[in-house]
């Protein structure tokens, strides 16, 4: 059966701290109902896959990446990945990250719990790859230290 490909990204993507991504990241045609998704969803999802693939290039093999989509992050990065806690205090989030040996965070603009954590402690993170677009903001950050609390 013929299947039309829907390859993303369709053009190079600027990735701050990394450079330009020029390689196809995902064929959305392989996913159920991809035709029903608006173009903006496919582009944002492609950007997320790009960051996950970059994570596989720039993080050590023993890295543990915290992500909203931990299964996908583990698949595309080849690294251990885990979810983050929802609706908890920054102290509880830090304790969870430390307990799970987190070394990196993959964040999108739809992760308010992690955004608040990073805003409260920017000195504890180092950006490794950031994508800024009209559709979304997302990034891969290294946890450089845990707070002394």
N, CA, C and O atoms as a GROMACS GRO file, in nm:
protein
  596
    1UNK      N    1   0.084  -0.118   0.000
    1UNK     CA    2   0.000   0.000   0.000
    1UNK      C    3   0.088   0.125   0.000
    1UNK      O    4   0.186   0.132   0.075
    2UNK      N    5   0.055   0.220  -0.082
    2UNK     CA    6   0.130   0.344  -0.091
    2UNK      C    7   0.100   0.434   0.028
    2UNK      O    8  -0.016   0.452   0.067
    3UNK      N    9   0.205   0.489   0.084
    3UNK     CA   10   0.187   0.583   0.195
    3UNK      C   11   0.267   0.709   0.164
    3UNK      O   12   0.389   0.702   0.145
    4UNK      N   13   0.200   0.820   0.159
    4UNK     CA   14   0.267   0.946   0.132
    4UNK      C   15   0.347   0.988   0.255
    4UNK      O   16   0.296   0.981   0.367
    5UNK      N   17   0.467   1.030   0.235
    5UNK     CA   18   0.551   1.074   0.346
    5UNK      C   19   0.519   1.218   0.384
    5UNK      O   20   0.482   1.300   0.300
    6UNK      N   21   0.534   1.247   0.511
    6UNK     CA   22   0.514   1.381   0.563
    6UNK      C   23   0.634   1.410   0.654
    6UNK      O   24   0.624   1.402   0.776
    7UNK      N   25   0.746   1.444   0.592
    7UNK     CA   26   0.874   1.457   0.661
    7UNK      C   27   0.886   1.596   0.726
    7UNK      O   28   0.853   1.698   0.666
    8UNK      N   29   0.935   1.596   0.849
    8UNK     CA   30   0.964   1.721   0.922
    8UNK      C   31   1.103   1.710   0.981
    8UNK      O   32   1.146   1.600   1.015
    9UNK      N   33   1.175   1.818   0.994
    9UNK     CA   34   1.136   1.951   0.951
    9UNK      C   35   1.148   1.965   0.800
    9UNK      O   36   1.225   1.894   0.735
   10UNK      N   37   1.071   2.056   0.746
   10UNK     CA   38   1.072   2.079   0.601
   10UNK      C   39   1.182   2.176   0.560
   10UNK      O   40   1.214   2.186   0.442
   11UNK      N   41   1.238   2.245   0.655
   11UNK     CA   42   1.350   2.337   0.629
   11UNK      C   43   1.440   2.335   0.752
   11UNK      O   44   1.397   2.290   0.858
   12UNK      N   45   1.562   2.383   0.741
   12UNK     CA   46   1.654   2.382   0.855
   12UNK      C   47   1.595   2.454   0.977
   12UNK      O   48   1.520   2.551   0.964
   13UNK      N   49   1.630   2.403   1.094
   13UNK     CA   50   1.582   2.460   1.220
   13UNK      C   51   1.701   2.518   1.296
   13UNK      O   52   1.800   2.448   1.318
   14UNK      N   53   1.691   2.644   1.336
   14UNK     CA   54   1.797   2.708   1.416
   14UNK      C   55   1.783   2.660   1.560
   14UNK      O   56   1.677   2.672   1.621
   15UNK      N   57   1.892   2.605   1.614
   15UNK     CA   58   1.893   2.556   1.751
   15UNK      C   59   2.001   2.632   1.826
   15UNK      O   60   2.120   2.611   1.806
   16UNK      N   61   1.957   2.721   1.913
   16UNK     CA   62   2.049   2.803   1.992
   16UNK      C   63   2.136   2.712   2.078
   16UNK      O   64   2.088   2.613   2.133
   17UNK      N   65   2.263   2.744   2.090
   17UNK     CA   66   2.364   2.670   2.166
   17UNK      C   67   2.412   2.544   2.094
   17UNK      O   68   2.507   2.480   2.140
   18UNK      N   69   2.348   2.506   1.983
   18UNK     CA   70   2.383   2.384   1.911
   18UNK      C   71   2.423   2.412   1.767
   18UNK      O   72   2.525   2.361   1.720
   19UNK      N   73   2.346   2.490   1.698
   19UNK     CA   74   2.368   2.517   1.556
   19UNK      C   75   2.242   2.490   1.477
   19UNK      O   76   2.132   2.499   1.531
   20UNK      N   77   2.258   2.459   1.351
   20UNK     CA   78   2.142   2.437   1.265
   20UNK      C   79   2.117   2.287   1.248
   20UNK      O   80   2.210   2.210   1.224
   21UNK      N   81   1.991   2.247   1.260
   21UNK     CA   82   1.951   2.108   1.238
   21UNK      C   83   1.900   2.097   1.095
   21UNK      O   84   1.805   2.166   1.056
   22UNK      N   85   1.962   2.010   1.015
   22UNK     CA   86   1.928   1.997   0.873
   22UNK      C   87   1.876   1.859   0.834
   22UNK      O   88   1.843   1.837   0.717
   23UNK      N   89   1.868   1.768   0.926
   23UNK     CA   90   1.831   1.630   0.896
   23UNK      C   91   1.683   1.606   0.923
   23UNK      O   92   1.630   1.656   1.022
   24UNK      N   93   1.614   1.531   0.836
   24UNK     CA   94   1.476   1.496   0.868
   24UNK      C   95   1.470   1.426   1.004
   24UNK      O   96   1.552   1.339   1.035
   25UNK      N   97   1.372   1.466   1.085
   25UNK     CA   98   1.362   1.412   1.220
   25UNK      C   99   1.252   1.308   1.234
   25UNK      O  100   1.265   1.212   1.309
   26UNK      N  101   1.142   1.327   1.160
   26UNK     CA  102   1.028   1.239   1.179
   26UNK      C  103   0.939   1.240   1.054
   26UNK      O  104   0.924   1.343   0.987
   27UNK      N  105   0.881   1.125   1.025
   27UNK     CA  106   0.781   1.115   0.919
   27UNK      C  107   0.645   1.104   0.988
   27UNK      O  108   0.608   0.997   1.037
   28UNK      N  109   0.571   1.214   0.991
   28UNK     CA  110   0.443   1.216   1.061
   28UNK      C  111   0.342   1.123   0.996
   28UNK      O  112   0.241   1.089   1.058
   29UNK      N  113   0.367   1.081   0.873
   29UNK     CA  114   0.274   0.990   0.804
   29UNK      C  115   0.267   0.854   0.874
   29UNK      O  116   0.173   0.779   0.850
   30UNK      N  117   0.363   0.823   0.956
   30UNK     CA  118   0.366   0.694   1.025
   30UNK      C  119   0.273   0.692   1.146
   30UNK      O  120   0.256   0.587   1.209
   31UNK      N  121   0.216   0.804   1.180
   31UNK     CA  122   0.135   0.814   1.300
   31UNK      C  123  -0.013   0.826   1.266
   31UNK      O  124  -0.051   0.898   1.174
   32UNK      N  125  -0.094   0.755   1.339
   32UNK     CA  126  -0.238   0.753   1.319
   32UNK      C  127  -0.295   0.895   1.329
   32UNK      O  128  -0.258   0.971   1.418
   33UNK      N  129  -0.383   0.928   1.238
   33UNK     CA  130  -0.454   1.056   1.237
   33UNK      C  131  -0.365   1.177   1.211
   33UNK      O  132  -0.404   1.290   1.242
   34UNK      N  133  -0.247   1.156   1.155
   34UNK     CA  134  -0.160   1.272   1.133
   34UNK      C  135  -0.224   1.373   1.039
   34UNK      O  136  -0.195   1.492   1.049
   35UNK      N  137  -0.311   1.328   0.948
   35UNK     CA  138  -0.374   1.423   0.856
   35UNK      C  139  -0.469   1.516   0.928
   35UNK      O  140  -0.498   1.626   0.880
   36UNK      N  141  -0.518   1.472   1.044
   36UNK     CA  142  -0.614   1.555   1.119
   36UNK      C  143  -0.546   1.662   1.203
   36UNK      O  144  -0.611   1.754   1.252
   37UNK      N  145  -0.416   1.650   1.220
   37UNK     CA  146  -0.343   1.747   1.302
   37UNK      C  147  -0.314   1.873   1.222
   37UNK      O  148  -0.281   1.865   1.103
   38UNK      N  149  -0.325   1.988   1.285
   38UNK     CA  150  -0.288   2.111   1.212
   38UNK      C  151  -0.137   2.114   1.188
   38UNK      O  152  -0.060   2.052   1.261
   39UNK      N  153  -0.098   2.186   1.087
   39UNK     CA  154   0.044   2.197   1.051
   39UNK      C  155   0.128   2.242   1.172
   39UNK      O  156   0.241   2.195   1.189
   40UNK      N  157   0.075   2.331   1.254
   40UNK     CA  158   0.149   2.381   1.369
   40UNK      C  159   0.185   2.268   1.465
   40UNK      O  160   0.294   2.268   1.522
   41UNK      N  161   0.096   2.172   1.483
   41UNK     CA  162   0.125   2.060   1.572
   41UNK      C  163   0.242   1.979   1.518
   41UNK      O  164   0.332   1.943   1.593
   42UNK      N  165   0.240   1.950   1.388
   42UNK     CA  166   0.347   1.870   1.329
   42UNK      C  167   0.483   1.938   1.343
   42UNK      O  168   0.583   1.873   1.370
   43UNK      N  169   0.485   2.070   1.323
   43UNK     CA  170   0.611   2.144   1.336
   43UNK      C  171   0.660   2.142   1.480
   43UNK      O  172   0.778   2.116   1.505
   44UNK      N  173   0.572   2.168   1.576
   44UNK     CA  174   0.611   2.167   1.718
   44UNK      C  175   0.658   2.029   1.760
   44UNK      O  176   0.757   2.016   1.832
   45UNK      N  177   0.587   1.924   1.716
   45UNK     CA  178   0.628   1.789   1.752
   45UNK      C  179   0.763   1.756   1.690
   45UNK      O  180   0.846   1.690   1.753
   46UNK      N  181   0.785   1.801   1.569
   46UNK     CA  182   0.913   1.781   1.502
   46UNK      C  183   1.025   1.848   1.582
   46UNK      O  184   1.133   1.791   1.599
   47UNK      N  185   1.001   1.971   1.630
   47UNK     CA  186   1.101   2.041   1.710
   47UNK      C  187   1.134   1.962   1.837
   47UNK      O  188   1.250   1.956   1.878
   48UNK      N  189   1.034   1.902   1.899
   48UNK     CA  190   1.056   1.822   2.019
   48UNK      C  191   1.142   1.700   1.986
   48UNK      O  192   1.232   1.665   2.062
   49UNK      N  193   1.114   1.635   1.875
   49UNK     CA  194   1.193   1.518   1.833
   49UNK      C  195   1.337   1.560   1.804
   49UNK      O  196   1.431   1.489   1.839
   50UNK      N  197   1.354   1.676   1.742
   50UNK     CA  198   1.490   1.726   1.715
   50UNK      C  199   1.567   1.741   1.846
   50UNK      O  200   1.682   1.697   1.856
   51UNK      N  201   1.505   1.803   1.947
   51UNK     CA  202   1.574   1.820   2.076
   51UNK      C  203   1.607   1.686   2.140
   51UNK      O  204   1.712   1.671   2.201
   52UNK      N  205   1.518   1.589   2.126
   52UNK     CA  206   1.545   1.457   2.183
   52UNK      C  207   1.664   1.391   2.112
   52UNK      O  208   1.746   1.325   2.176
   53UNK      N  209   1.672   1.408   1.981
   53UNK     CA  210   1.785   1.353   1.906
   53UNK      C  211   1.915   1.426   1.941
   53UNK      O  212   2.021   1.364   1.953
   54UNK      N  213   1.907   1.557   1.958
   54UNK     CA  214   2.025   1.634   2.000
   54UNK      C  215   2.071   1.586   2.137
   54UNK      O  216   2.191   1.576   2.163
   55UNK      N  217   1.975   1.557   2.225
   55UNK     CA  218   2.010   1.507   2.359
   55UNK      C  219   2.096   1.382   2.349
   55UNK      O  220   2.188   1.363   2.428
   56UNK      N  221   2.066   1.297   2.252
   56UNK     CA  222   2.146   1.177   2.232
   56UNK      C  223   2.287   1.206   2.185
   56UNK      O  224   2.377   1.124   2.205
   57UNK      N  225   2.307   1.321   2.124
   57UNK     CA  226   2.440   1.360   2.076
   57UNK      C  227   2.523   1.431   2.183
   57UNK      O  228   2.644   1.410   2.192
   58UNK      N  229   2.458   1.515   2.265
   58UNK     CA  230   2.534   1.606   2.351
   58UNK      C  231   2.536   1.566   2.498
   58UNK      O  232   2.607   1.629   2.577
   59UNK      N  233   2.461   1.464   2.537
   59UNK     CA  234   2.462   1.422   2.677
   59UNK      C  235   2.544   1.295   2.692
   59UNK      O  236   2.557   1.217   2.597
   60UNK      N  237   2.601   1.273   2.810
   60UNK     CA  238   2.675   1.149   2.832
   60UNK      C  239   2.582   1.028   2.828
   60UNK      O  240   2.461   1.041   2.848
   61UNK      N  241   2.638   0.911   2.805
   61UNK     CA  242   2.558   0.789   2.793
   61UNK      C  243   2.482   0.757   2.921
   61UNK      O  244   2.378   0.691   2.916
   62UNK      N  245   2.532   0.802   3.036
   62UNK     CA  246   2.464   0.772   3.163
   62UNK      C  247   2.368   0.884   3.206
   62UNK      O  248   2.324   0.887   3.320
   63UNK      N  249   2.337   0.975   3.116
   63UNK     CA  250   2.247   1.086   3.147
   63UNK      C  251   2.107   1.035   3.178
   63UNK      O  252   2.063   0.933   3.125
   64UNK      N  253   2.037   1.108   3.266
   64UNK     CA  254   1.896   1.083   3.295
   64UNK      C  255   1.823   1.212   3.261
   64UNK      O  256   1.844   1.315   3.325
   65UNK      N  257   1.737   1.206   3.161
   65UNK     CA  258   1.668   1.325   3.110
   65UNK      C  259   1.525   1.326   3.161
   65UNK      O  260   1.451   1.230   3.143
   66UNK      N  261   1.487   1.435   3.226
   66UNK     CA  262   1.350   1.454   3.273
   66UNK      C  263   1.271   1.521   3.161
   66UNK      O  264   1.315   1.621   3.104
   67UNK      N  265   1.154   1.465   3.130
   67UNK     CA  266   1.077   1.513   3.016
   67UNK      C  267   0.929   1.485   3.037
   67UNK      O  268   0.892   1.391   3.108
   68UNK      N  269   0.847   1.565   2.976
   68UNK     CA  270   0.702   1.541   2.980
   68UNK      C  271   0.667   1.414   2.902
   68UNK      O  272   0.572   1.344   2.937
   69UNK      N  273   0.743   1.385   2.799
   69UNK     CA  274   0.721   1.266   2.717
   69UNK      C  275   0.842   1.174   2.732
   69UNK      O  276   0.920   1.156   2.638
   70UNK      N  277   0.855   1.118   2.851
   70UNK     CA  278   0.976   1.041   2.886
   70UNK      C  279   0.999   0.921   2.795
   70UNK      O  280   1.113   0.893   2.760
   71UNK      N  281   0.895   0.851   2.757
   71UNK     CA  282   0.913   0.734   2.670
   71UNK      C  283   0.971   0.774   2.534
   71UNK      O  284   1.063   0.710   2.484
   72UNK      N  285   0.918   0.881   2.477
   72UNK     CA  286   0.970   0.930   2.350
   72UNK      C  287   1.112   0.983   2.365
   72UNK      O  288   1.197   0.961   2.279
   73UNK      N  289   1.138   1.052   2.474
   73UNK     CA  290   1.272   1.105   2.498
   73UNK      C  291   1.373   0.992   2.507
   73UNK      O  292   1.481   1.000   2.450
   74UNK      N  293   1.337   0.886   2.580
   74UNK     CA  294   1.426   0.770   2.589
   74UNK      C  295   1.450   0.706   2.454
   74UNK      O  296   1.562   0.666   2.422
   75UNK      N  297   1.344   0.694   2.374
   75UNK     CA  298   1.355   0.632   2.242
   75UNK      C  299   1.445   0.713   2.149
   75UNK      O  300   1.537   0.659   2.089
   76UNK      N  301   1.418   0.843   2.136
   76UNK     CA  302   1.491   0.925   2.039
   76UNK      C  303   1.632   0.963   2.087
   76UNK      O  304   1.721   0.983   2.005
   77UNK      N  305   1.652   0.973   2.218
   77UNK     CA  306   1.784   1.013   2.267
   77UNK      C  307   1.875   0.895   2.297
   77UNK      O  308   1.997   0.908   2.296
   78UNK      N  309   1.815   0.779   2.323
   78UNK     CA  310   1.895   0.664   2.363
   78UNK      C  311   1.946   0.677   2.506
   78UNK      O  312   2.039   0.607   2.546
   79UNK      N  313   1.885   0.766   2.583
   79UNK     CA  314   1.925   0.789   2.722
   79UNK      C  315   1.810   0.749   2.814
   79UNK      O  316   1.695   0.739   2.772
   80UNK      N  317   1.844   0.726   2.941
   80UNK     CA  318   1.739   0.704   3.039
   80UNK      C  319   1.657   0.831   3.050
   80UNK      O  320   1.709   0.942   3.041
   81UNK      N  321   1.527   0.814   3.071
   81UNK     CA  322   1.440   0.929   3.082
   81UNK      C  323   1.331   0.900   3.184
   81UNK      O  324   1.291   0.786   3.204
   82UNK      N  325   1.284   1.006   3.248
   82UNK     CA  326   1.180   0.993   3.348
   82UNK      C  327   1.091   1.116   3.342
   82UNK      O  328   1.132   1.220   3.291
   83UNK      N  329   0.970   1.102   3.394
   83UNK     CA  330   0.876   1.213   3.400
   83UNK      C  331   0.912   1.303   3.517
   83UNK      O  332   0.996   1.268   3.599
   84UNK      N  333   0.849   1.418   3.524
   84UNK     CA  334   0.862   1.506   3.639
   84UNK      C  335   0.730   1.504   3.716
   84UNK      O  336   0.630   1.454   3.666
   85UNK      N  337   0.732   1.558   3.836
   85UNK     CA  338   0.611   1.562   3.918
   85UNK      C  339   0.525   1.681   3.880
   85UNK      O  340   0.577   1.787   3.843
   86UNK      N  341   0.396   1.665   3.888
   86UNK     CA  342   0.302   1.773   3.858
   86UNK      C  343   0.245   1.828   3.988
   86UNK      O  344   0.213   1.753   4.080
   87UNK      N  345   0.231   1.960   3.994
   87UNK     CA  346   0.162   2.023   4.105
   87UNK      C  347   0.230   2.014   4.239
   87UNK      O  348   0.164   2.010   4.342
   88UNK      N  349   0.362   2.009   4.239
   88UNK     CA  350   0.436   2.004   4.366
   88UNK      C  351   0.520   2.130   4.382
   88UNK      O  352   0.538   2.206   4.287
   89UNK      N  353   0.570   2.150   4.501
   89UNK     CA  354   0.656   2.266   4.527
   89UNK      C  355   0.792   2.246   4.461
   89UNK      O  356   0.827   2.135   4.422
   90UNK      N  357   0.867   2.354   4.448
   90UNK     CA  358   1.002   2.344   4.392
   90UNK      C  359   1.090   2.253   4.477
   90UNK      O  360   1.170   2.176   4.423
   91UNK      N  361   1.075   2.260   4.610
   91UNK     CA  362   1.155   2.173   4.697
   91UNK      C  363   1.124   2.026   4.671
   91UNK      O  364   1.215   1.943   4.665
   92UNK      N  365   0.997   1.993   4.656
   92UNK     CA  366   0.959   1.855   4.628
   92UNK      C  367   1.010   1.811   4.490
   92UNK      O  368   1.053   1.697   4.474
   93UNK      N  369   1.005   1.901   4.393
   93UNK     CA  370   1.055   1.869   4.260
   93UNK      C  371   1.205   1.843   4.264
   93UNK      O  372   1.253   1.747   4.203
   94UNK      N  373   1.280   1.928   4.335
   94UNK     CA  374   1.424   1.908   4.347
   94UNK      C  375   1.455   1.774   4.414
   94UNK      O  376   1.545   1.702   4.370
   95UNK      N  377   1.382   1.742   4.519
   95UNK     CA  378   1.405   1.614   4.588
   95UNK      C  379   1.380   1.496   4.494
   95UNK      O  380   1.455   1.399   4.494
   96UNK      N  381   1.275   1.506   4.414
   96UNK     CA  382   1.242   1.402   4.318
   96UNK      C  383   1.352   1.390   4.212
   96UNK      O  384   1.395   1.280   4.178
   97UNK      N  385   1.397   1.504   4.159
   97UNK     CA  386   1.502   1.502   4.057
   97UNK      C  387   1.630   1.439   4.112
   97UNK      O  388   1.695   1.358   4.044
   98UNK      N  389   1.665   1.476   4.233
   98UNK     CA  390   1.786   1.421   4.295
   98UNK      C  391   1.772   1.271   4.319
   98UNK      O  392   1.864   1.195   4.292
   99UNK      N  393   1.658   1.230   4.370
   99UNK     CA  394   1.632   1.088   4.397
   99UNK      C  395   1.641   1.005   4.270
   99UNK      O  396   1.685   0.890   4.273
  100UNK      N  397   1.601   1.062   4.157
  100UNK     CA  398   1.602   0.992   4.029
  100UNK      C  399   1.728   1.017   3.948
  100UNK      O  400   1.735   0.981   3.831
  101UNK      N  401   1.829   1.079   4.010
  101UNK     CA  402   1.960   1.101   3.948
  101UNK      C  403   1.951   1.181   3.818
  101UNK      O  404   2.026   1.156   3.723
  102UNK      N  405   1.858   1.277   3.813
  102UNK     CA  406   1.839   1.358   3.693
  102UNK      C  407   1.964   1.439   3.663
  102UNK      O  408   2.024   1.497   3.752
  103UNK      N  409   2.001   1.443   3.536
  103UNK     CA  410   2.116   1.522   3.493
  103UNK      C  411   2.075   1.631   3.395
  103UNK      O  412   2.147   1.730   3.378
  104UNK      N  413   1.961   1.613   3.328
  104UNK     CA  414   1.915   1.706   3.225
  104UNK      C  415   1.763   1.718   3.228
  104UNK      O  416   1.693   1.630   3.278
  105UNK      N  417   1.714   1.830   3.175
  105UNK     CA  418   1.570   1.852   3.162
  105UNK      C  419   1.541   1.892   3.018
  105UNK      O  420   1.608   1.978   2.962
  106UNK      N  421   1.440   1.829   2.960
  106UNK     CA  422   1.390   1.869   2.829
  106UNK      C  423   1.256   1.936   2.855
  106UNK      O  424   1.162   1.873   2.904
  107UNK      N  425   1.247   2.063   2.822
  107UNK     CA  426   1.133   2.144   2.862
  107UNK      C  427   1.066   2.209   2.742
  107UNK      O  428   1.132   2.250   2.646
  108UNK      N  429   0.932   2.218   2.749
  108UNK     CA  430   0.858   2.294   2.648
  108UNK      C  431   0.782   2.405   2.719
  108UNK      O  432   0.777   2.410   2.842
  109UNK      N  433   0.723   2.494   2.641
  109UNK     CA  434   0.650   2.604   2.703
  109UNK      C  435   0.519   2.558   2.766
  109UNK      O  436   0.446   2.640   2.823
  110UNK      N  437   0.488   2.430   2.757
  110UNK     CA  438   0.368   2.377   2.822
  110UNK      C  439   0.400   2.298   2.949
  110UNK      O  440   0.321   2.216   2.993
  111UNK      N  441   0.517   2.324   3.006
  111UNK     CA  442   0.559   2.258   3.131
  111UNK      C  443   0.572   2.359   3.244
  111UNK      O  444   0.683   2.389   3.286
  112UNK      N  445   0.461   2.413   3.296
  112UNK     CA  446   0.470   2.520   3.397
  112UNK      C  447   0.546   2.479   3.523
  112UNK      O  448   0.612   2.562   3.585
  113UNK      N  449   0.537   2.352   3.562
  113UNK     CA  450   0.607   2.309   3.683
  113UNK      C  451   0.758   2.322   3.667
  113UNK      O  452   0.827   2.369   3.758
  114UNK      N  453   0.810   2.282   3.551
  114UNK     CA  454   0.955   2.294   3.528
  114UNK      C  455   0.995   2.438   3.499
  114UNK      O  456   1.104   2.480   3.539
  115UNK      N  457   0.910   2.512   3.432
  115UNK     CA  458   0.941   2.653   3.405
  115UNK      C  459   0.957   2.728   3.536
  115UNK      O  460   1.051   2.806   3.552
  116UNK      N  461   0.867   2.705   3.631
  116UNK     CA  462   0.878   2.770   3.762
  116UNK      C  463   1.005   2.730   3.835
  116UNK      O  464   1.068   2.814   3.899
  117UNK      N  465   1.042   2.603   3.826
  117UNK     CA  466   1.165   2.555   3.890
  117UNK      C  467   1.287   2.625   3.832
  117UNK      O  468   1.376   2.667   3.906
  118UNK      N  469   1.291   2.636   3.701
  118UNK     CA  470   1.406   2.699   3.635
  118UNK      C  471   1.410   2.849   3.664
  118UNK      O  472   1.518   2.904   3.689
  119UNK      N  473   1.297   2.915   3.662
  119UNK     CA  474   1.293   3.059   3.693
  119UNK      C  475   1.336   3.087   3.836
  119UNK      O  476   1.398   3.190   3.864
  120UNK      N  477   1.303   2.997   3.928
  120UNK     CA  478   1.340   3.016   4.068
  120UNK      C  479   1.488   2.988   4.093
  120UNK      O  480   1.544   3.040   4.189
  121UNK      N  481   1.550   2.907   4.008
  121UNK     CA  482   1.690   2.868   4.027
  121UNK      C  483   1.768   2.868   3.896
  121UNK      O  484   1.823   2.764   3.860
  122UNK      N  485   1.775   2.979   3.824
  122UNK     CA  486   1.842   2.976   3.694
  122UNK      C  487   1.990   2.940   3.702
  122UNK      O  488   2.047   2.888   3.606
  123UNK      N  489   2.052   2.966   3.815
  123UNK     CA  490   2.194   2.936   3.831
  123UNK      C  491   2.222   2.785   3.838
  123UNK      O  492   2.338   2.744   3.831
  124UNK      N  493   2.119   2.705   3.850
  124UNK     CA  494   2.135   2.560   3.860
  124UNK      C  495   2.125   2.489   3.725
  124UNK      O  496   2.131   2.366   3.719
  125UNK      N  497   2.110   2.566   3.617
  125UNK     CA  498   2.089   2.508   3.485
  125UNK      C  499   2.179   2.573   3.382
  125UNK      O  500   2.215   2.690   3.392
  126UNK      N  501   2.216   2.492   3.281
  126UNK     CA  502   2.292   2.543   3.167
  126UNK      C  503   2.224   2.498   3.039
  126UNK      O  504   2.207   2.377   3.018
  127UNK      N  505   2.184   2.592   2.953
  127UNK     CA  506   2.119   2.552   2.827
  127UNK      C  507   2.216   2.482   2.733
  127UNK      O  508   2.329   2.527   2.714
  128UNK      N  509   2.171   2.372   2.674
  128UNK     CA  510   2.251   2.298   2.577
  128UNK      C  511   2.195   2.310   2.436
  128UNK      O  512   2.270   2.306   2.338
  129UNK      N  513   2.063   2.326   2.425
  129UNK     CA  514   1.998   2.340   2.294
  129UNK      C  515   1.860   2.402   2.317
  129UNK      O  516   1.782   2.353   2.397
  130UNK      N  517   1.832   2.512   2.245
  130UNK     CA  518   1.705   2.582   2.261
  130UNK      C  519   1.646   2.610   2.124
  130UNK      O  520   1.717   2.653   2.032
  131UNK      N  521   1.516   2.585   2.109
  131UNK     CA  522   1.445   2.617   1.985
  131UNK      C  523   1.339   2.721   2.017
  131UNK      O  524   1.251   2.699   2.100
  132UNK      N  525   1.349   2.834   1.950
  132UNK     CA  526   1.252   2.942   1.966
  132UNK      C  527   1.180   2.958   1.832
  132UNK      O  528   1.244   2.985   1.730
  133UNK      N  529   1.049   2.942   1.833
  133UNK     CA  530   0.974   2.960   1.710
  133UNK      C  531   0.844   3.034   1.741
  133UNK      O  532   0.812   3.060   1.857
  134UNK      N  533   0.772   3.067   1.637
  134UNK     CA  534   0.642   3.132   1.655
  134UNK      C  535   0.544   3.038   1.724
  134UNK      O  536   0.449   3.083   1.787
  135UNK      N  537   0.567   2.908   1.711
  135UNK     CA  538   0.473   2.808   1.760
  135UNK      C  539   0.503   2.760   1.901
  135UNK      O  540   0.411   2.725   1.975
  136UNK      N  541   0.630   2.758   1.939
  136UNK     CA  542   0.664   2.706   2.071
  136UNK      C  543   0.806   2.746   2.110
  136UNK      O  544   0.887   2.788   2.027
  137UNK      N  545   0.833   2.730   2.236
  137UNK     CA  546   0.966   2.749   2.294
  137UNK      C  547   1.000   2.619   2.366
  137UNK      O  548   0.919   2.568   2.443
  138UNK      N  549   1.117   2.567   2.342
  138UNK     CA  550   1.157   2.444   2.410
  138UNK      C  551   1.308   2.437   2.419
  138UNK      O  552   1.380   2.502   2.343
  139UNK      N  553   1.355   2.356   2.514
  139UNK     CA  554   1.498   2.347   2.529
  139UNK      C  555   1.544   2.225   2.607
  139UNK      O  556   1.467   2.159   2.676
  140UNK      N  557   1.672   2.198   2.593
  140UNK     CA  558   1.741   2.095   2.668
  140UNK      C  559   1.838   2.166   2.760
  140UNK      O  560   1.923   2.242   2.715
  141UNK      N  561   1.825   2.142   2.890
  141UNK     CA  562   1.910   2.207   2.988
  141UNK      C  563   1.982   2.104   3.073
  141UNK      O  564   1.925   2.000   3.108
  142UNK      N  565   2.105   2.133   3.106
  142UNK     CA  566   2.181   2.048   3.198
  142UNK      C  567   2.158   2.100   3.340
  142UNK      O  568   2.159   2.220   3.364
  143UNK      N  569   2.138   2.009   3.434
  143UNK     CA  570   2.131   2.046   3.575
  143UNK      C  571   2.275   2.054   3.623
  143UNK      O  572   2.343   1.952   3.632
  144UNK      N  573   2.322   2.174   3.655
  144UNK     CA  574   2.463   2.190   3.692
  144UNK      C  575   2.487   2.167   3.841
  144UNK      O  576   2.597   2.129   3.882
  145UNK      N  577   2.383   2.190   3.923
  145UNK     CA  578   2.394   2.162   4.067
  145UNK      C  579   2.256   2.157   4.127
  145UNK      O  580   2.160   2.212   4.074
  146UNK      N  581   2.248   2.088   4.238
  146UNK     CA  582   2.123   2.081   4.314
  146UNK      C  583   2.132   2.181   4.429
  146UNK      O  584   2.240   2.198   4.487
  147UNK      N  585   2.021   2.248   4.464
  147UNK     CA  586   2.025   2.343   4.574
  147UNK      C  587   2.056   2.275   4.707
  147UNK      O  588   2.021   2.159   4.729
  148UNK      N  589   2.121   2.349   4.793
  148UNK     CA  590   2.149   2.299   4.929
  148UNK      C  591   2.032   2.335   5.017
  148UNK      O  592   2.029   2.442   5.078
  149UNK      N  593   1.934   2.246   5.024
  149UNK     CA  594   1.817   2.272   5.108
  149UNK      C  595   1.788   2.154   5.194
  149UNK      O  596   1.692   2.157   5.272
   0.00000   0.00000   0.00000
